[in-house]
């Protein structure tokens, strides 16, 4: 007879798997102006959230394959004992180029180094070189400097990141981001989020020195080995006196190498912003259905294709909302992986509110030491 695994070990594995799959979503939900869904639904952003022009939670980071039920009760492998006080754990470099065909072009290059300590505390440092370009406007160049700490306190995973943004022709600004997560039920993880940062959407938001303070919860539910639900809510406070509310939900079902998903995004501002600052809809909604495929082309090459179709509503009128994405991951060696992705969308831009053909080329280089 097979020995049964203890309930405690089963729960640990389920929590680890839920956390891993949530991070896959968080690294890519890039379609809201939440700096973490721009980095949440790409940054690391992961980008979190900065523009409702791409809402695919798995474009940037490879989604793990669906696990059969028996995988949930397999004993985890023991990690080797760390003898050094601290080691360089990994280096991740994100790059992204946005072009909306109306004169706006943003380019982001941000490498991050992580050091792991003997007690599993992780210290990170991120820098980069970013450029923001807009037709008939002088370009703005930005160098971010950010330090972070990640630590597990009991059942709570805590991450704190803080730093400054240096510009070539604007004052230096500070930023801070706090994330906390805790498993609350079997397969359910609750997250808390807070950030204060400049609104780095485009030249207009930077020139007007728009800053945002946001907070709210996320929830990730592993319904079964093939079905997940992710939701978030954000309340935002702008330094010009405006406020906004955003929500995003995604229900996904794996079907072998294929998957289907439903996405819903809502966005409400208290009042419209000043002209040429940022898109502040009183009532904005996007809902889409998604079909995707992901599989190995070769043993070192994994690709994902996705298509979204639905509607968007702004100023009381509906119009089509479509996007498609492609991303491939190349395994260069056991410790080096690289992603390259392309996406197209006609969802309204967060700076102007105008639907336009926007294209994004994104990538990530991951080195594990």
For each residue, the residues with C-beta under 8 A, 3 or more apart:
1:
2:
3:
4:
5: 9 10 73 74 75
6: 9 10
7: 10 11
8: 11 12
9: 5 6 12 13 73 75 76
10: 5 6 7 13 14 72 73
11: 7 8 14 15 186
12: 8 9 15 16 76
13: 9 10 16 17 71 72 73 74 76
14: 10 11 17 18 72 186 187 222
15: 11 12 18 19 183 189
16: 12 13 19 20 76
17: 13 14 20 21 64 67 72 222
18: 14 15 21 22 183 187 188 189 220 222
19: 15 16 22 23 157 181 189
20: 16 17 23 24 64
21: 17 18 24 25 63 64 220 222 228
22: 18 19 25 26 181 189 191 218 220 230
23: 19 20 26 27 61
24: 20 21 27 28 57 58 61 62 63 64
25: 21 22 28 29 40 41 57 58 220 228 230 250
26: 22 23 29 36 39 40 46 48 57
27: 23 24 39 40 42 43 44 45 46 60 61
28: 24 25 40 41 42 46 56 57 58 59 60 61
29: 25 26 32 37 40 41 48 49 55 56 57 230 248 250
30: 37 38 39 40 41 42 45 47 48 49 50 51 54 55 56 59 60 360
31: 37 41 49 51 52 53 54 55 56 248 265 286 345 347
32: 29 37 38 40 41 48 49 50 51 52 55 234 246 248 265 267
33: 38 49 50 51 52 199 201 246 267 278 350
34: 37 38 40 48 49 50 214 232 234 236 246
35: 38 39 43 45 47 48 49 50 177 195 197 200 212 214
36: 26 39 40 43 45 46 48 49 177 179 193 195
37: 29 30 31 32 34 40 41 48 49 232 248
38: 30 32 33 34 35 42 43 45 47 48 49 50 51
39: 26 27 30 35 36 42 43 44 45 46 47 48 49
40: 25 26 27 28 29 30 32 34 36 37 43 45 46 48 49 57 232
41: 25 28 29 30 31 32 37 49 54 55 56 57 248 250
42: 27 28 30 38 39 45 46 47 48 59 60 94 96 362
43: 27 35 36 38 39 40 46 47 48 94 110
44: 27 39 92 94 110 112 126
45: 27 30 35 36 38 39 40 42 48 49 94
46: 26 27 28 36 39 40 42 43 60 61 94
47: 30 35 38 39 42 43 50 60 94 96 108 362
48: 26 29 30 32 34 35 36 37 38 39 40 42 43 45
49: 29 30 31 32 33 34 35 36 37 38 39 40 41 45
50: 30 32 33 34 35 38 47 200 201 350
51: 30 31 32 33 38 54 201 349 350 351
52: 31 32 33 55 265 267 284 286 347 348 350
53: 31 100 323 345 347 348 349 350 358 360
54: 30 31 41 51 59 323 325 343 345 347 360
55: 29 30 31 32 41 52 248 250 263 265 286 288 308 323 347
56: 28 29 30 31 41 59 290 306 308 323 325 343
57: 24 25 26 28 29 40 41 230 250 252
58: 24 25 28 61 62 63 292 294 304 306
59: 28 30 42 54 56 304 306 325 327 341 343 362
60: 27 28 30 42 46 47 94 327 339 341 362 364
61: 23 24 27 28 46 58 339 364
62: 24 58 294 302 304 329 339
63: 21 24 58 294 304
64: 17 20 21 24 67
65:
66: 225 226 254
67: 17 64 71 72 225
68: 71 225
69: 72 73 225
70: 73 74
71: 13 67 68 74 225
72: 10 13 14 17 67 69 225
73: 5 9 10 13 69 70
74: 5 13 70 71
75: 5 9
76: 9 12 13 16
77:
78:
79:
80:
81:
82: 87 116 118
83:
84: 87 118
85: 117 118
86: 115 116 117 118 123
87: 82 84 115 116 369
88: 91 113 114 115 369
89: 114 115 116 122 368 369
90: 113 114 366 367 368 369
91: 88 111 112 113 114 365 366 367 369
92: 44 111 112 114 364 365 366 367
93: 109 110 111 112 364 365
94: 42 43 44 45 46 47 60 108 109 110 111 112 362 363 364
95: 107 108 109 110 362 363 364
96: 42 47 106 107 108 360 361 362 363
97: 105 106 107 108 360 361 362
98: 104 105 106 107 358 359 360
99: 104 105 358 359 360
100: 53 103 104 349 356 357 358 359
101: 356 357 358 359
102: 135 349 352 354 356
103: 100 134 135 136
104: 98 99 100 133 134 135 202 203 349 351
105: 97 98 99 131 133 134
106: 96 97 98 130 131 132 133 202
107: 95 96 97 98 130 131 133
108: 47 94 95 96 97 128 130
109: 93 94 95 128 129 130
110: 43 44 93 94 95 126 127 128 130 144
111: 91 92 93 94 126 127 128
112: 44 91 92 93 94 124 125 126
113: 88 90 91 124 125 126
114: 88 89 90 91 92 122 123 124
115: 86 87 88 89 122 123 124
116: 82 86 87 89 120 121 122
117: 85 86 120 121 122 123
118: 82 84 85 86
119:
120: 116 117 151 152
121: 116 117 149 150 151
122: 89 114 115 116 117 148 149 150 151
123: 86 114 115 117 147 148 149
124: 112 113 114 115 146 147 148 149 150 161
125: 112 113 146 147 148
126: 44 110 111 112 113 144 145 146 147 148 161 163
127: 110 111 143 144 145 146
128: 108 109 110 111 143 144
129: 109 141 142 143
130: 106 107 108 109 110 141 142 143 144 200
131: 105 106 107 139 140 141 142
132: 106 139 140 141 142 200 202 203 206
133: 104 105 106 107 137 139 203
134: 103 104 105 137 139 202 203 204
135: 102 103 104
136: 103
137: 133 134 203 204 207
138: 169 203
139: 131 132 133 134 203
140: 131 132 167 168 169 170 203 206 207
141: 129 130 131 132 167 168
142: 129 130 131 132 165 166 167 168 200 206
143: 127 128 129 130 165 166
144: 110 126 127 128 130 163 164 165 166
145: 126 127 163 164 165 166
146: 124 125 126 127 161 162 163 164 175
147: 123 124 125 126 161 162 163
148: 122 123 124 125 126 159 160 161 162
149: 121 122 123 124 159 160 161
150: 121 122 124 157 158 159
151: 120 121 122 157 158
152: 120 156 157 158
153: 156 158
154:
155: 182 183
156: 152 153 180 181 182
157: 19 150 151 152 180 181 182
158: 150 151 152 153 178 179 180
159: 148 149 150 177 178 179 180
160: 148 149 176 177 178 179
161: 124 126 146 147 148 149 176 177 178
162: 146 147 148 174 175 176 177
163: 126 144 145 146 147 174 175
164: 144 145 146 172 173 174 175
165: 142 143 144 145 172 173 174 175 197 198 200
166: 142 143 144 145 172
167: 140 141 142 170 171 172 173 206
168: 140 141 142
169: 138 140
170: 140 167 173 206 207 209
171: 167 209
172: 164 165 166 167
173: 164 165 167 170 197 198 209 211
174: 162 163 164 165 196
175: 146 162 163 164 165 195 196 197 198
176: 160 161 162 194 195 196 197
177: 35 36 159 160 161 162 193 194 195 197
178: 158 159 160 161 192 193 194 195
179: 36 158 159 160 191 192 193
180: 156 157 158 159 191 192
181: 19 22 156 157 189 190 191 192
182: 155 156 157 189 190
183: 15 18 155 188 189 190
184: 188 189 190
185: 188
186: 11 14
187: 14 18 221 222 223
188: 18 183 184 185 219 220 221 222
189: 15 18 19 22 181 182 183 184 219 220 221
190: 181 182 183 184 217 218 219
191: 22 179 180 181 217 218 219 220 232
192: 178 179 180 181 215 217 218
193: 36 177 178 179 214 215 216 217 218 232 234
194: 176 177 178 214 215
195: 35 36 175 176 177 178 212 213 214 215
196: 174 175 176 211 212 213 214
197: 35 165 173 175 176 177 200 211 212
198: 165 173 175 205 206 209 210 211 212
199: 33 205 206 210 211 212 238 278
200: 35 50 130 132 142 165 197 205 206
201: 33 50 51 204 205 278 350 351
202: 104 106 132 134 205 206 351
203: 104 132 133 134 137 138 139 140 206 207
204: 134 137 201 207 208 276 277 278 351
205: 198 199 200 201 202 208 210 277 278 351
206: 132 140 142 167 170 198 199 200 202 203 209 210
207: 137 140 170 203 204
208: 204 205 240 274 276 277
209: 170 171 173 198 206 239
210: 198 199 205 206 238 239 240 277 278
211: 173 196 197 198 199 238 239
212: 35 195 196 197 198 199 236 237 238 239
213: 195 196 236 237 238
214: 34 35 193 194 195 196 234 235 236 237
215: 192 193 194 195 234 235
216: 193 232 233 234 235
217: 190 191 192 193 232 233
218: 22 190 191 192 193 230 231 232
219: 188 189 190 191 229 230 231 232
220: 18 21 22 25 188 189 191 228 229 230
221: 187 188 189 228 229 230
222: 14 17 18 21 187 188 225 227 228
223: 187 227 228 229
224: 227
225: 66 67 68 69 71 72 222
226: 66 253 254 255
227: 222 223 224 251 252 253 254
228: 21 25 220 221 222 223 251 252
229: 219 220 221 223 249 250 251 252
230: 22 25 29 57 218 219 220 221 248 249 250 252
231: 218 219 247 248 249 250
232: 34 37 40 191 193 216 217 218 219 246 247 248 249
233: 216 217 245 246 247
234: 32 34 193 214 215 216 244 245 246 247
235: 214 215 216 243 244 245
236: 34 212 213 214 243 244 245 246
237: 212 213 214 243
238: 199 210 211 212 213 241 242 243 244
239: 209 210 211 212
240: 208 210 273 274 277
241: 238
242: 238 269 270 271 273 280
243: 235 236 237 238 269 270
244: 234 235 236 238 267 268 269 270 280
245: 233 234 235 236 266 267 268
246: 32 33 34 232 233 234 236 265 266 267 268
247: 231 232 233 234 264 265 266
248: 29 31 32 37 41 55 230 231 232 263 264 265 266
249: 229 230 231 232 263 264
250: 25 29 41 55 57 229 230 231 261 262 263 264
251: 227 228 229 261 262
252: 57 227 228 229 230 259 260 261
253: 226 227 259 260 261
254: 66 226 227 258 259
255: 226 258 259 260
256:
257: 293 294 295
258: 254 255 291 292 293
259: 252 253 254 255 290 291 292 293 294
260: 252 253 255 289 290 291 292
261: 250 251 252 253 289 290 292
262: 250 251 287 288 289 290
263: 55 248 249 250 286 287 288 289 290 308 310
264: 247 248 249 250 285 286 287
265: 31 32 52 55 246 247 248 285 286 287
266: 245 246 247 248 284 285
267: 32 33 52 244 245 246 281 284 285
268: 244 245 246 281 282 283 284
269: 242 243 244 272 273 280 281 282
270: 242 243 244
271: 242 280 282
272: 269 280 282
273: 240 242 269 277 278 279 280
274: 208 240 277
275:
276: 204 208
277: 204 205 208 210 240 273 274 280
278: 33 199 201 204 205 210 273 350 351
279: 273 348 349 350 351 352 353
280: 242 244 269 271 272 273 277
281: 267 268 269 284 314 315 353
282: 268 269 271 272
283: 268 313 314 315 316
284: 52 266 267 268 281 312 313 314 348
285: 264 265 266 267 312 313 314
286: 31 52 55 263 264 265 310 311 312 313 321 347
287: 262 263 264 265 310 311 321
288: 55 262 263 308 309 310 311 321 322 323
289: 260 261 262 263 308 309 310
290: 56 259 260 261 262 263 306 307 308
291: 258 259 260 306 307
292: 58 258 259 260 261 304 305 306 307
293: 257 258 259 304 305 306
294: 58 62 63 257 259 302 303 304 305
295: 257 302 303
296: 299 301 302
297: 301 302 303 328
298: 301
299: 296
300: 330 331 332
301: 296 297 298 328 329 330 331
302: 62 294 295 296 297 328 329 331
303: 294 295 297 326 327 328 329
304: 58 59 62 63 292 293 294 325 326 327 328
305: 292 293 294 324 325 326
306: 56 58 59 290 291 292 293 324 325 326
307: 290 291 292 322 323 324
308: 55 56 263 288 289 290 321 322 323 324
309: 288 289 320 321 322
310: 263 286 287 288 289 320 321 322
311: 286 287 288 318 319 320 321
312: 284 285 286 318 319 320 321 347 348 355
313: 283 284 285 286 316 317 318 319
314: 281 283 284 285 317 319 348 353
315: 281 283
316: 283 313
317: 313 314
318: 311 312 313
319: 311 312 313 314 355
320: 309 310 311 312 346
321: 286 287 288 308 309 310 311 312 346 347
322: 288 307 308 309 310 345 346
323: 53 54 55 56 288 307 308 343 344 345 346 347
324: 305 306 307 308 343 344
325: 54 56 59 304 305 306 341 342 343 344
326: 303 304 305 306 341 342 343
327: 59 60 303 304 339 340 341 342 362
328: 297 301 302 303 304 339 340 341
329: 62 301 302 303 337 338 339
330: 300 301 337 338 339 340
331: 300 301 302 334 336 337
332: 300 336 337 338
333: 336
334: 331
335: 367 368 369
336: 331 332 333 365 366 367 368
337: 329 330 331 332 365 366
338: 329 330 332 363 364 365 366
339: 60 61 62 327 328 329 330 362 363 364 365 366
340: 327 328 330 361 362 363
341: 59 60 325 326 327 328 360 361 362 363
342: 325 326 327 359 360 361 362
343: 54 56 59 323 324 325 326 359 360 362
344: 323 324 325 357 358 359 360
345: 31 53 54 322 323 357 358 360
346: 320 321 322 323 355 356 357 358
347: 31 52 53 54 55 286 312 321 323 355 358
348: 52 53 279 284 312 314 352 353 354 355
349: 51 53 100 102 104 279 352 353 354 355 356 358
350: 33 50 51 52 53 201 278 279 353
351: 51 104 201 202 204 205 278 279
352: 102 279 348 349 356
353: 279 281 314 348 349 350
354: 102 348 349
355: 312 319 346 347 348 349
356: 100 101 102 346 349 352
357: 100 101 344 345 346
358: 53 98 99 100 101 344 345 346 347 349
359: 98 99 100 101 342 343 344
360: 30 53 54 96 97 98 99 341 342 343 344 345
361: 96 97 340 341 342
362: 42 47 59 60 94 95 96 97 327 339 340 341 342 343
363: 94 95 96 338 339 340 341
364: 60 61 92 93 94 95 338 339
365: 91 92 93 336 337 338 339
366: 90 91 92 336 337 338 339
367: 90 91 92 335 336
368: 89 90 335 336
369: 87 88 89 90 91 335
